[in-house]
Amino acid sequence: MANSLVIVESPAKVKTIKKFLGSTYEVDASNGHVRDLPKSQLGIDVENDYEPKYITIRGKGDILAKLRKEVKKADKIYLATDPDREGEAISWHLMKALKLDEVKDKKVYRISFNEITKNAVKASLKAPRDIDMNLVDAQQTRRILDRIVGYKISPILWEKVKRGLSAGRVQSAALRMICDREEEISAFIPEEYWSLDAMLKAPGSKKPAAAHFHNDKDGKTEIKSKAELDALLESLKGQKFIVTDIRNGERTKKPPLPFTTSTLQQEASKALNFSTQKTMRLAQQLYEGVDVKGHGTVGLITYLRTDSTRVAEEAEKMASDFIAENYGENYLSQGENTKKNSGKIQDAHEAIRPTNLSLTPVKVKESLARDQFRLYQLIWKRFTASRMSAAVYETTSVKIGAGGNEFTMTASRLKFDGFMSVYIEADEKEEKNQILSKLEKGEELELADLVSAQHFTQPPAHYTEASLVKAMEEQGIGRPSTYAPTITTILARRYVVKENKNIYVTEIGEVVNRIMKQCFPSIVDIAFTANLEYLLDSVGEGLTPWKTIVRNFYPDLMEAVEEAQRTLETVHIADEESDEICELCGRRMVIKYGPHGKFLACPGFPECRNTKPYLEKTGIPCPKCGKEVIIKKTKKGRKYYGCEANPDCDFMSWQKPSTEKCPECGSYMVEKGNKLVCANEQCGFVMPMKENKEEKED
């Protein structure tokens, strides 16, 4: 008969852990949180020093009843929830809900493990501890701050914009980052530059090689106009191309660090096209346990929420033995991957790695679903590579002079593949596997051709899920457990949309961000949000009392909420009148906001329910057919400019077109910041935007 009860979070872990522990242990699951703040009210007693009011979550009564029966039978109870703040809080809530802190005849312990393997689970039973109240308080503080922001600001958005919107401590800061990037892109003015390659042949060689022109110490090309290019080409006429310097050397490429939550999400997005949410769901399955043929149920990876690249000593030895046996001693790491974690890192967990390297992707492939396998293979290869030696390249750099101008040729050849025998990152450019012909200093090369090309500087890239996670991590916004839920939320609210991996702000997202910046600047301030994360970490370390943070936060927020309620009428846009007349009742239709942006609705609702698409006019004639340009939306909500005569006219532009014509090529121009830029990319003409006379007179 079982005399010990182990309570875990997920039912998926029950089978795996029960197999390790045998018949004297009963293993059951809480199915996540069992208590939380009530949905129907704020749930925080502001008058009683911000005490939270927890209630049993709806639907968890049967689970708690079953656990109470198991508790009665057991002599020892082990709370084995996840090894992080959230898991620590779940253990504490279980303690309170099951009244385990009141029992006298039973021993209650907290245990945690970073991987669900027999050794790790059994080791945790030998090192039980008390619940870490500092971690519980850190989670409580986060939950309370998020509840205050959500429940106090969201109703203002419902009233001023539309129901169903929300504000959040992390999501609003993330939305601000995306909107700021969109503004940078919109205001970006491309600058022209040119490149010049000399196609040169060494004596005896059949094919010419490209030598790149540069004119500064860093080897950067600075040909800023066609006129500069023409002057350079003129100066090269009749000149000899002489080798002035040859340097041979070696270059090493260090192995990558093992995955953290952030880098796993980024690489899975780039290499596998997984969303952050999908990556975390699959990683959770691999962590909790999968039936592997010949091995039973196995937890294949370590805990998936971590910002540390640390690796346990046992895992280091496992990796060394595996690499030496399967690749050879010369493939073992020579210390290239010893990188210290920064001060921001919470080093409670290891990096994400396989629990057993001998379970290679090939061995488990038949036991995993396709996407589980692809993610496991990525993690396995990355960790194995991180414990291997650097790759080594032979390099050659040749400088060539011509009439006072300098050109360079470089080439490299892989000498030793090292970690690259296992893993190459998704966005890594393949090295040219070549070495230049034997050249000698002072040798003259034959000029076959001069090849020039026009280029324009590019604006900052739109965020993708991967680059947004990276930016959030760098700015200190959120933590490993919050990146995926934050992105999921702003997509669900339709503040942003994804098109071809890129994230674009919708009109509703712009409106919400504008309100947040105007009325709640601290909530969307990146530095303020990052500092709150630092304070939450400080609570978890026992350095800051959690109520101190809430006491300082709540009054300032409430002052901003009251001010917004008084003054926000100026941005109330829901009932803006249009020029359209309702054909059913004759009223002037108003502009409303729906999930897909603006639409026209009759103000006589509910008596008249007439609605129609909203066409926002610009007063600008279409450059193709002369009819009016209107603001339109893609199916996913991204704004663009198109012709009202569509589909007969296919004109469209992401930037607002101008009535001005380009004086260089005659094409239409578009607005970018305070400049007009030619829409013809081959032209690229830029001119200042003319002042609006009416505005000047006002």
FIGU-915284 format. One record per residue (C-alpha): residue number from 1; x, y, z. Coordinates in steps of 0.001 Angstrom, whole numbers, plus 524288, in hexadecimal, padded with zeros to 5 digits. Layout:
<rs>
 drennu    xx    yy    zz
    NUM     X     Y     Z
...
</rs>
This chain:
<rs>
 drennu    xx    yy    zz
      1 80000 80000 80000
      2 80507 80D84 7FC8D
      3 8090D 8158B 80862
      4 80EE1 8211D 800F7
      5 8078B 82A74 7F813
      6 80E68 83247 7ED67
      7 8066D 83D7B 7E79F
      8 80AC4 842C2 7DA62
      9 804C1 84D29 7D1A2
     10 8020F 845D3 7C516
     11 7FB1A 838C4 7C34D
     12 804EC 835DB 7B86F
     13 80FB3 834B2 7C2B9
     14 80835 82B1B 7CB59
     15 80AE8 81EF3 7C347
     16 81950 82267 7C161
     17 81C10 824F7 7CFC0
     18 813D3 8199E 7D4E7
     19 81C35 81050 7CCD4
     20 82867 81559 7D3D2
     21 82322 81490 7E1B8
     22 81BF9 807A4 7E2E4
     23 81046 80317 7EACE
     24 81361 80A2C 7F78B
     25 810D4 8172D 7F0F0
     26 8040B 81C9C 7EBD2
     27 805B3 82727 7E15D
     28 7FAB8 830A2 7DE1A
     29 7F93E 83D9D 7D70B
     30 7F35A 84AC1 7DA9E
     31 7F159 84E85 7CC3E
     32 7F854 85B6E 7CE4D
     33 7F37C 865D7 7D7B3
     34 7E88F 86250 7E132
     35 7E684 8700C 7E6D2
     36 7E6D1 87D7C 7E0A0
     37 7E152 88B33 7E1E1
     38 7D2B8 88BC8 7DEA3
     39 7CF1D 88FCE 7D0C8
     40 7C32E 8978C 7D51A
     41 7CAA0 8A1B5 7DD10
     42 7D819 8A785 7DF34
     43 7DAAE 89D77 7E9D0
     44 7E45F 8A609 7F11B
     45 7E0C0 8AC33 7FE26
     46 7E64B 8B9C1 7FC06
     47 7E177 8BE43 8097A
     48 7E854 8B2DC 81026
     49 7F624 8B51F 80B24
     50 7F39D 8AEAC 7FDD6
     51 7F0A7 8A124 80308
     52 7ECA2 89828 7F7AE
     53 7DF7F 89126 7F89A
     54 7E17A 88384 7F31C
     55 7D66C 87A6F 7EF80
     56 7D5F4 86C8A 7EA44
     57 7D615 86CDF 7DB75
     58 7C93D 868AD 7D55C
     59 7C9D5 85A4F 7D182
     60 7D4E3 856E0 7DAEC
     61 7CBE8 8522F 7E5E8
     62 7CC08 843ED 7E179
     63 7DAD4 843F6 7DFF8
     64 7DCA1 84966 7EDB6
     65 7D2DA 83F94 7F344
     66 7DA92 8346A 7ED38
     67 7E770 839E8 7F248
     68 7E1BA 83B38 8000B
     69 7DE67 82CB3 7FFE4
     70 7EC3C 8296D 7FB9C
     71 7F1C5 83253 8063A
     72 7EA2F 82AF0 810B1
     73 7F065 81E11 80C7E
     74 7FE55 82325 80BEE
     75 80884 824FD 8167E
     76 8110E 82DCE 80E31
     77 80CCD 837B1 80411
     78 8166C 83CC4 7F9F5
     79 812A0 84904 7F266
     80 819C5 84718 7E56F
     81 814EF 8524E 7DD04
     82 81D93 858E7 7D2D4
     83 82AC5 85E6F 7D737
     84 827C3 86CE4 7D586
     85 8201A 87817 7DBBF
     86 81347 8736D 7D62A
     87 815B0 86582 7DAC3
     88 81980 86A41 7E851
     89 80CD7 8720D 7E90D
     90 804BF 86648 7E4C0
     91 80AEC 85E3C 7EFAD
     92 80787 868E7 7F976
     93 7F986 869B2 7F482
     94 7F86C 85AD6 7F59E
     95 7FD88 85BCF 80383
     96 7F2C8 865A3 806BE
     97 7E7BD 85F2C 7FF07
     98 7EA8C 851A8 804D7
     99 7ED8D 85797 8123B
    100 7FA84 8507B 81276
    101 80037 85AE4 81B62
    102 7F646 856EC 825B6
    103 7F888 84829 825F8
    104 80061 84312 83197
    105 801C3 834A2 82E4C
    106 807A4 835F9 820A7
    107 8143E 83B43 81B36
    108 81335 844C6 80FD5
    109 81ECF 847AC 8070F
    110 821C3 84F9D 7FAFA
    111 82A24 848D9 7F0BA
    112 82E42 84D5A 7E33E
    113 835D8 847C9 7D7D8
    114 83B0C 84DCB 7CB5D
    115 8388F 841A8 7C33C
    116 82EF2 83669 7C44B
    117 8387B 82B21 7C4F8
    118 839B6 82037 7CEF8
    119 8464B 82599 7D4B4
    120 84141 83394 7D596
    121 8343A 82FD6 7DBDE
    122 83A82 82695 7E5BB
    123 844FA 830AB 7E8FD
    124 83A72 83AD3 7EBD1
    125 83409 831A2 7F5A9
    126 840FB 830F2 7FCEF
    127 841CE 83FD8 7FDA0
    128 83432 844A1 80187
    129 83293 8529D 80631
    130 82890 85C75 80AC2
    131 820D5 864F2 8015B
    132 828F8 870D2 7FD81
    133 82017 87C18 8018C
    134 828DD 885F4 7FAC4
    135 825BC 87F89 7EDB4
    136 81755 87EBA 7F169
    137 8174D 88D36 7F4B9
    138 81DEC 89067 7E7C5
    139 81335 88924 7E07A
    140 8089F 88F87 7E8C9
    141 80E2F 89CFB 7E609
    142 80E6A 89A66 7D768
    143 80072 8954C 7D7D0
    144 7FB8F 8A0DE 7DFD5
    145 80244 8AB19 7D75A
    146 7FD08 8A4AD 7CB07
    147 7EF57 8A41D 7D0E9
    148 7EFB7 8B27F 7D4E9
    149 7F42A 8B6F0 7C765
    150 7EA70 8AE36 7C056
    151 7DE8F 8B0F6 7C8CE
    152 7E0B2 8BF9D 7CA31
    153 7E4CE 8C35D 7BC58
    154 7DD53 8B9A2 7B3DD
    155 7CFCF 8BF51 7B75E
    156 7D482 8CC92 7B26D
    157 7D7F1 8C661 7A55B
    158 7CA9A 8BFCA 7A4FF
    159 7C3ED 8CCC9 7A74E
    160 7CC3E 8D515 79E4D
    161 7CEDD 8CB99 79315
    162 7C795 8BE96 79387
    163 7C4D6 8B31D 79C77
    164 7CE06 8A793 79C7E
    165 7DA82 8AF9D 79CA0
    166 7E469 8AE6A 7A780
    167 7F072 8B4BC 7AD46
    168 7FB48 8AD3F 7B3D6
    169 807C9 8B02F 7BAF8
    170 81033 8A89E 7B12E
    171 80744 8A82D 7A53E
    172 805B8 8B709 7A4C2
    173 81473 8B901 7A547
    174 81634 8AEE2 79A71
    175 80BD5 8B5B7 79229
    176 81310 8C294 7944E
    177 81F9C 8BC56 78F2F
    178 8189D 8B7BE 782DB
    179 8121B 8C4F6 7808F
    180 81F06 8CC1D 78272
    181 8254F 8C337 77858
    182 81A26 8C5E6 76EBF
    183 81C4D 8D48D 77075
    184 82ADF 8D2D6 76DB8
    185 827D6 8CB44 7615C
    186 81DAA 8D510 75CD3
    187 826D0 8E0AF 75EBE
    188 832C1 8DA17 758D2
    189 838C9 8E11A 74D24
    190 840DC 8D80A 74470
    191 84E66 8DCE5 740D2
    192 854ED 8D95E 73413
    193 86226 8D2C8 7333E
    194 869A7 8CB01 72913
    195 872A8 8BF46 7293F
    196 87D9D 8BC72 71FB7
    197 8841E 8AF49 71D28
    198 8900D 8AD4E 714B2
    199 88FBD 8A00F 70DF8
    200 89E25 89C28 70DDA
    201 8A571 8908B 7082C
    202 8B251 88B85 70D6D
    203 8BC50 88694 7037C
    204 8B877 878EF 6FF4F
    205 8AAD0 87955 70539
    206 89ED7 87749 6FCAB
    207 8945B 87DF9 704E9
    208 8952A 88BB1 70A6F
    209 89306 88E25 71903
    210 88C09 899EA 71EBA
    211 893D4 8A428 72626
    212 88B8D 8ADE1 72DCD
    213 88E94 8BC6A 72DB2
    214 88F7D 8C37A 73AA7
    215 894D7 8D0A7 73E86
    216 895DE 8D0F3 74D49
    217 89D4D 8C9F6 75806
    218 891EE 8C111 75B9B
    219 890B9 8BBCD 74DDF
    220 8835A 8C20D 74BE6
    221 87EF5 8C6E8 73EAE
    222 87B6A 8D54F 73E85
    223 876ED 8D850 730AF
    224 86B3C 8E0EB 7339F
    225 8669A 8E4DE 7260C
    226 86753 8E1E7 71794
    227 86FFA 8EDDB 71602
    228 879CF 8E85A 71FD1
    229 87970 8DB4B 718D7
    230 87BDC 8E183 70B93
    231 88772 8E91D 71116
    232 88D01 8DC8E 716D8
    233 88B5A 8D52B 70A09
    234 8922E 8E03B 702F3
    235 89DA7 8DF9A 70C78
    236 89F14 8D0F3 709E8
    237 8A06F 8D219 6FB3B
    238 8AD83 8CCCC 6F6AC
    239 8B1D0 8C95B 7047F
    240 8B900 8BCD6 707E6
    241 8B370 8B406 71295
    242 8BF01 8B009 71B1A
    243 8BF05 8A6E6 726D5
    244 8C3DF 8AF41 7323C
    245 8C1F7 8A60B 73DBD
    246 8BEE2 897B1 7404F
    247 8BB47 8925C 74DA6
    248 8B8CD 88414 750CE
    249 8B35F 8801A 75DE1
    250 8A9C0 87839 765AE
    251 89CAB 87BEA 76B47
    252 894D0 87457 77554
    253 88616 87412 77694
    254 8818D 8718C 78472
    255 876EE 8679F 78756
    256 86996 86D0A 78B36
    257 864E0 86DA5 7992F
    258 85A41 863E0 79CFE
    259 84C3D 86899 79C11
    260 8452C 8716F 7A59A
    261 83680 87356 7A444
    262 838A6 87F95 79C37
    263 842EA 87A01 792F1
    264 83B0E 86D7F 79123
    265 82F18 87575 78D32
    266 8374C 87DB1 783E5
    267 83E2A 87248 77D53
    268 831B8 86A02 77C62
    269 82B28 87586 775A4
    270 83648 8774B 76BE1
    271 8398F 86903 7696B
    272 82C58 8625F 76AED
    273 822B0 86DA3 768F5
    274 81C7F 86AD3 77654
    275 81534 8755A 77DC8
    276 819ED 877EE 78BA7
    277 80D6E 871B9 790C7
    278 80F6C 8655B 788BF
    279 81DA7 86439 78CE0
    280 819F6 864E3 79B49
    281 80EDB 85B17 799B1
    282 817BE 85125 79317
    283 822D2 85379 79CBD
    284 8194B 85130 7A7F4
    285 815B8 843FD 7A212
    286 82409 8402B 7A085
    287 826C8 84451 7AE99
    288 81B1D 83D55 7B4AD
    289 81DBD 83054 7AE1F
    290 81BC9 828F6 7A16C
    291 81A76 81A4A 79F40
    292 82726 81638 798A9
    293 8281C 8087F 7931D
    294 830C5 8000D 79B97
    295 831A3 80A46 7A66F
    296 823AF 80C98 7AAEB
    297 81F35 81A4D 7AE93
    298 82AF4 82373 7AEA3
    299 82C77 831EF 7B15D
    300 8350A 8356B 7A5C2
    301 8393B 84357 7A938
    302 83BE2 84B6D 7B55B
    303 832D0 85618 7BA66
    304 82ECA 85F3E 7AF6D
    305 82DCF 86C55 7B693
    306 83B6A 87165 7B91B
    307 84421 87CE2 7B5DD
    308 850BA 8760A 7B9D8
    309 85AD1 86F4C 7B132
    310 86093 867E9 7BCC8
    311 86228 85938 7BB66
    312 862F1 84FA5 7C6D9
    313 86F90 8482C 7C927
    314 868FF 83B00 7C676
    315 86421 84037 7B958
    316 871C1 8453B 7B5FD
    317 87756 837A0 7B871
    318 86C50 83139 7B0BA
    319 86F3B 83A35 7A536
    320 87E06 83814 7A5F8
    321 87CA3 8294C 7A620
    322 872DA 82968 79AE6
    323 87ACC 83290 79238
    324 887AB 82B7B 794B6
    325 8817A 81E6B 79170
    326 879BA 822A3 78578
    327 8820C 82D8D 77F96
    328 88FAA 82C4C 78580
    329 897B6 83320 78FF2
    330 89B66 83E46 786CB
    331 88D02 84237 78615
    332 88C1E 844BE 794C0
    333 88A91 852CF 79928
    334 89706 85A1D 79C69
    335 88FC3 863D9 7A505
    336 88A06 86C23 799F4
    337 87C68 86B5C 79FD1
    338 87F7F 87039 7AD79
    339 87780 87CAB 7ADA6
    340 87335 88279 7BA7E
    341 86513 88644 7BC3F
    342 86262 894C4 7BD73
    343 85D94 89ADF 7CA03
    344 84F8F 89AD2 7C519
    345 84F48 88BFF 7C3DA
    346 847B5 883FC 7CDBE
    347 850AA 87823 7CEC6
    348 84725 86EE5 7D5A4
    349 8463F 865BE 7C9FC
    350 84F31 85FCA 7C013
    351 84EB0 862C3 7B1B3
    352 844F3 85AF3 7A9A6
    353 84B8A 84E2D 7A5ED
    354 84896 83FC7 7A35C
    355 847CE 83799 7AFC7
    356 84F03 82C76 7A904
    357 857E5 82F0F 79D54
    358 85800 820B2 7999A
    359 84998 8224C 795FF
    360 84D72 8282C 788F4
    361 84334 82DEF 77FD1
    362 84450 821CE 77731
    363 84146 818BE 782A1
    364 8350B 82014 78706
    365 82FCC 82443 779B7
    366 825BA 81947 778A8
    367 8209B 81C52 78651
    368 81E43 82ADD 7841F
    369 81471 832A6 77C45
    370 81AC7 839E9 770DE
    371 81B9E 84737 77791
    372 81FD1 8413E 7848E
    373 82AF0 83AA4 77D54
    374 82F0A 8470A 77649
    375 82FBF 84EC5 782F4
    376 836BE 843DB 78A4A
    377 84097 842A4 77F38
    378 84327 85156 77FEF
    379 8456E 850C6 78EB1
    380 84DD0 8447B 78DD2
    381 85676 849F1 78310
    382 857F3 85735 7898E
    383 85BF0 85188 796B9
    384 8653F 84792 790CA
    385 86B8E 8522D 78882
    386 86CD6 85B1B 79469
    387 875E0 85118 79AF2
    388 87E6C 84F39 78ED7
    389 88A96 855F2 789BA
    390 88AC9 861FF 78116
    391 88AFF 86132 77244
    392 89797 865C2 76BC8
    393 898E3 86CCF 75EAB
    394 8A4CF 86FD9 75683
    395 8A39F 87DD1 751BA
    396 8AA01 885F1 7472B
    397 8A8DF 894B7 745C2
    398 8AE88 89BA0 739DD
    399 8AF94 8AA61 737FC
    400 8B08C 8AFD3 72A39
    401 8B444 8BDB5 726A6
    402 8AFF1 8C4EF 71A6F
    403 8B323 8D34C 7186F
    404 8B28D 8D68C 726E9
    405 8A616 8CEA4 728E5
    406 8A56F 8C20E 73098
    407 89E0C 8B566 72E00
    408 89DA9 8A932 7367C
    409 89B5D 89AC5 73413
    410 898E2 89149 73F27
    411 896BA 882A7 73F6C
    412 895F6 877F6 74992
    413 89621 86932 74A08
    414 89102 86091 754E5
    415 89CCE 859BF 75ADF
    416 8961F 85309 7667F
    417 88757 8524B 767E1
    418 886B9 850AB 776C6
    419 8790B 85388 77BCC
    420 87460 85634 76DE6
    421 87474 84792 76B84
    422 86819 84796 773E4
    423 86194 854EA 77345
    424 860C9 86147 76B01
    425 85799 86C53 76EED
    426 84BFB 86F47 7662F
    427 8500A 87CE7 761BA
    428 85E9F 87A1F 760B4
    429 86472 87CCD 75369
    430 86BE4 8719B 74D4B
    431 87A66 87439 74C97
    432 880AC 873E1 73F3F
    433 88820 86726 73E9F
    434 89352 86C57 73677
    435 8A0DE 871F9 73769
    436 8A694 87C16 72E40
    437 8B071 8781C 72405
    438 8BEA6 8799D 727CF
    439 8C163 8880C 72626
    440 8CDB3 88FC8 7287B
    441 8CFA1 89D78 72D9E
    442 8D23F 8A6E0 72270
    443 8CB75 89E16 7188B
    444 8C2EE 8A4AF 70E3E
    445 8B524 89F77 70C44
    446 8AD69 8A06D 6FFAA
    447 8A101 8A89F 7004E
    448 895C3 8A12D 6F9F0
    449 88AD0 8AA7D 6FDA3
    450 8862A 8B4DA 70735
    451 878BC 8B1D1 70CD3
    452 87126 8BC6C 713E0
    453 863F4 8BBB6 71AA1
    454 85ADA 8C59C 7209D
    455 85599 8C318 72E61
    456 84D2B 8C9F8 73860
    457 84E37 8C92C 74715
    458 8434A 8C11B 74D10
    459 83A27 8C4E7 7582F
    460 83A29 8BD26 764E2
    461 833AD 8AFFD 762D2
    462 825E6 8AD73 767A8
    463 825C5 8A54D 773E4
    464 8238C 896C4 77284
    465 81FDE 88E69 77E3B
    466 82E24 88A59 77F1F
    467 833C8 89817 77E98
    468 82954 89D4D 787E3
    469 82CDA 892F4 791F8
    470 83B30 8968E 7905B
    471 83827 8A513 791FB
    472 82F96 8A292 79DEF
    473 83A7A 89AAC 7A42A
    474 844B7 8A50A 7A11D
    475 83C04 8AFD9 7A695
    476 83878 8A7F7 7B2B5
    477 829F9 8A787 7AF46
    478 8239B 89B35 7B4B3
    479 82A26 88E69 7B82C
    480 82B77 880FC 7B191
    481 81DDD 87CFD 7B5EB
    482 81767 88951 7B079
    483 81CF6 88B26 7A2B2
    484 813C2 8819E 79BE0
    485 80748 88565 7A374
    486 809FC 893DD 7A10C
    487 80B1D 89222 7924D
    488 7FF3B 88922 7922E
    489 7F72E 8937A 79961
    490 7FA4F 89F02 79080
    491 7F76C 8967B 784A6
    492 7EA86 891ED 78A94
    493 7E67C 8A002 78D8C
    494 7E9B2 8A357 77F53
    495 7F2DC 8AE20 7839D
    496 7FC84 8A81A 77A1D
    497 7FBCE 89E62 76EE9
    498 805A4 89526 768D6
    499 8081E 894F4 75A3E
    500 81345 88C93 75501
    501 8192B 88BE0 762AB
    502 8197D 89ACE 763DC
    503 8118B 8A16C 76E96
    504 809B0 8AD7F 76ABB
    505 801DB 8B6AB 77359
    506 7F364 8B79D 7704C
    507 7EB79 8C3FD 77172
    508 7E58C 8BF60 77E33
    509 7F350 8BCC8 78347
    510 7F768 8CAA1 77FA8
    511 7EB99 8D04B 786C0
    512 7EE30 8C86A 79323
    513 7FCA2 8CBC9 7930E
    514 7F996 8DA37 79136
    515 7F061 8DA05 79CF1
    516 7FA41 8D2A9 7A54B
    517 80534 8DC2C 7A1D9
    518 7FC81 8E7E2 7A4A1
    519 7F633 8E363 7B140
    520 7FEF8 8D8B8 7B6D5
    521 80CBA 8DC1B 7B241
    522 8137B 8D47D 7BD20
    523 80C5A 8C7CC 7B99C
    524 81198 8C83C 7ABB4
    525 81ED0 8CDCA 7AF8F
    526 828FE 8C367 7AC70
    527 8325B 8C756 7B75D
    528 82768 8C7B5 7C185
    529 82279 8BA3F 7BD8C
    530 83041 8B499 7BDA9
    531 832A3 8BA64 7CB29
    532 8263E 8B3DA 7D032
    533 82B83 8A6D3 7CB4B
    534 8380F 8A989 7D2B7
    535 83043 8AC83 7DF19
    536 8288E 89FD6 7DD7F
    537 83572 89880 7DCA7
    538 8399E 89FB3 7E8E4
    539 82D66 89AE5 7F000
    540 830A4 88D00 7EBB1
    541 83E2B 88E74 7F19D
    542 83893 89349 7FE87
    543 83E59 8A0F1 7FD15
    544 831D4 8A8E9 7FB74
    545 824BC 8A752 802B5
    546 81A1D 8A4E7 7F898
    547 8105E 8AE68 7FE72
    548 81A1B 8B98D 7FD3D
    549 81951 8B843 7EE6B
    550 80A69 8B7D8 7EE3D
    551 80947 8C349 7F7C1
    552 811B3 8CBAE 7EED4
    553 80B0D 8C731 7E251
    554 7FC7A 8C7C7 7E55E
    555 7FA62 8D62A 7E95C
    556 8018D 8DB7D 7DD69
    557 7F9ED 8D291 7D453
    558 7ECDB 8D652 7DA58
    559 7F023 8E4B4 7D8C2
    560 7F2C1 8E251 7CA46
    561 7E61A 8DA59 7C90C
    562 7DDFC 8E549 7CF10
    563 7E47C 8EF5D 7C64D
    564 7E1D3 8E6F6 7BA4D
    565 7D38E 8E57D 7BDE0
    566 7D257 8F448 7BEAD
    567 7D9FD 8F83D 7B292
    568 7D9B5 8ED2A 7A8C8
    569 7CD82 8F1E1 7A1A2
    570 7D665 8F8CA 797DD
    571 7DAD9 8EBAD 79222
    572 7CD82 8E55F 79248
    573 7CC4C 8E13B 7840A
    574 7C166 8D735 783EF
    575 7B695 8E073 77F89
    576 7BD86 8E8C7 77562
    577 7B3C4 8EC97 76AE1
    578 7B5E0 8E96A 75C92
    579 7B075 8EF97 7502F
    580 7A8E6 8E32D 74D10
    581 79A18 8E375 74E7F
    582 79342 8D715 75304
    583 78B1A 8D290 74774
    584 78162 8CBE9 750A5
    585 77DE0 8D70F 759E1
    586 784BA 8E356 7550C
    587 78D7B 8E597 760E6
    588 79BCA 8E96B 75F25
    589 7A3C3 8DD24 761AF
    590 7AE73 8DCBE 76C15
    591 7BBA4 8D625 76C9D
    592 7BCAA 8CA6F 775A8
    593 7C7EC 8C13F 778F9
    594 7C72A 8B298 77749
    595 7D0FF 8A785 777D3
    596 7D563 8AB0D 76A03
    597 7D5FA 8B9C7 76BE9
    598 7CC4B 8C488 7683B
    599 7BEE1 8C262 76260
    600 7B2E0 8CAE2 7603E
    601 7A6E0 8C8DE 768A6
    602 799D9 8CFB1 769B2
    603 798B1 8D78F 7765B
    604 78A6B 8D344 776E2
    605 78E60 8C5FE 77C8B
    606 78744 8BDB7 780FF
    607 77BB2 8C2A3 778ED
    608 78449 8C337 76CC5
    609 78F2E 8B91B 76BD4
    610 794FC 8BD76 75EEA
    611 7A3D6 8BC3B 75DB7
    612 7AD50 8BD37 7524B
    613 7BBF9 8BD70 74FF1
    614 7C2EE 8CA12 7534A
    615 7CAA2 8D086 74854
    616 7D3B5 8DAE7 74DDE
    617 7D622 8E4FE 74334
    618 7E2FB 8EC52 741A6
    619 7DF63 8F683 7376D
    620 7EAF3 8F1E0 72F31
    621 7E8D4 8EDCC 7210C
    622 7ED47 8E021 71D6B
    623 7FA6B 8E0D5 71624
    624 7F58F 8D649 70CCD
    625 7E783 8D9E7 70969
    626 7E495 8E708 70FDA
    627 7D9B4 8E25D 718EB
    628 7DB0B 8E45F 72787
    629 7E4DD 8DD3A 7300A
    630 7DEBD 8D77A 73C53
    631 7E46B 8D11B 7487F
    632 7E1E7 8C290 74855
    633 7E546 8B69E 7507F
    634 7EAF7 8A968 74D63
    635 7E33E 89D9A 75208
    636 7EBB5 89D6E 75E39
    637 7E98D 8ABD9 76123
    638 7F5E7 8B26B 75BFC
    639 7F385 8C016 75663
    640 7F6F2 8C3A2 74857
    641 7F2F1 8CD6A 73DCD
    642 7EB1A 8C898 7322C
    643 7E27C 8CDA5 7273E
    644 7D3D4 8CEAF 72981
    645 7D20A 8C8CD 71BEF
    646 7D7DF 8BBC3 72015
    647 7D74F 8B168 71A35
    648 7D734 8B8F1 70D55
    649 7E33D 8C083 711F9
    650 7EDB0 8B913 71984
    651 7F51B 8C4B3 71F45
    652 7F9F8 8C28F 72D40
    653 80479 8C859 735FE
    654 8088F 8C5BE 74411
    655 80C55 8D42F 74555
    656 80329 8DFB4 74351
    657 80462 8E48F 73536
    658 8061C 8F307 73259
    659 80063 8FB83 7279F
    660 80E6D 8FF8C 72456
    661 81541 8F922 718DB
    662 8239C 8F57D 7193E
    663 82B41 8FFF7 711B6
    664 83579 8F5C0 70E06
    665 82D5A 8EA9E 7084C
    666 81F28 8EF2E 708B4
    667 81AA1 8E449 711DC
    668 811AD 8E712 71D71
    669 817C6 8EA2E 72AA8
    670 81479 8E54A 7384E
    671 8152B 8EBA5 745AB
    672 81FC8 8E73F 74F17
    673 820D8 8EFAA 75B39
    674 82281 8FDB3 7567C
    675 82809 8F98A 7494E
    676 8227B 8F52D 73C53
    677 8291D 8E942 73653
    678 827AC 8E45A 72869
    679 81FF6 8D7A7 72816
    680 828AF 8D2CD 71D27
    681 83363 8CB5E 72464
    682 83CA1 8CCB2 718CB
    683 83BBC 8DB81 71A06
    684 83B7E 8DDFB 728B5
    685 83A22 8ECE6 72773
    686 8376D 8F3D8 73472
    687 8323E 901A1 736C6
    688 82CE5 90931 74283
    689 81E2C 90908 74443
    690 817CC 91617 7411E
    691 811E0 91D5A 74C99
    692 80311 91D74 74DA4
    693 7FF57 92BA3 74B20
    694 7F27A 92A97 75286
    695 7F976 92566 75EA3
    696 80387 9304B 75DA7
    697 7F8FE 93AC4 75D04
    698 7F240 93503 76906
</rs>
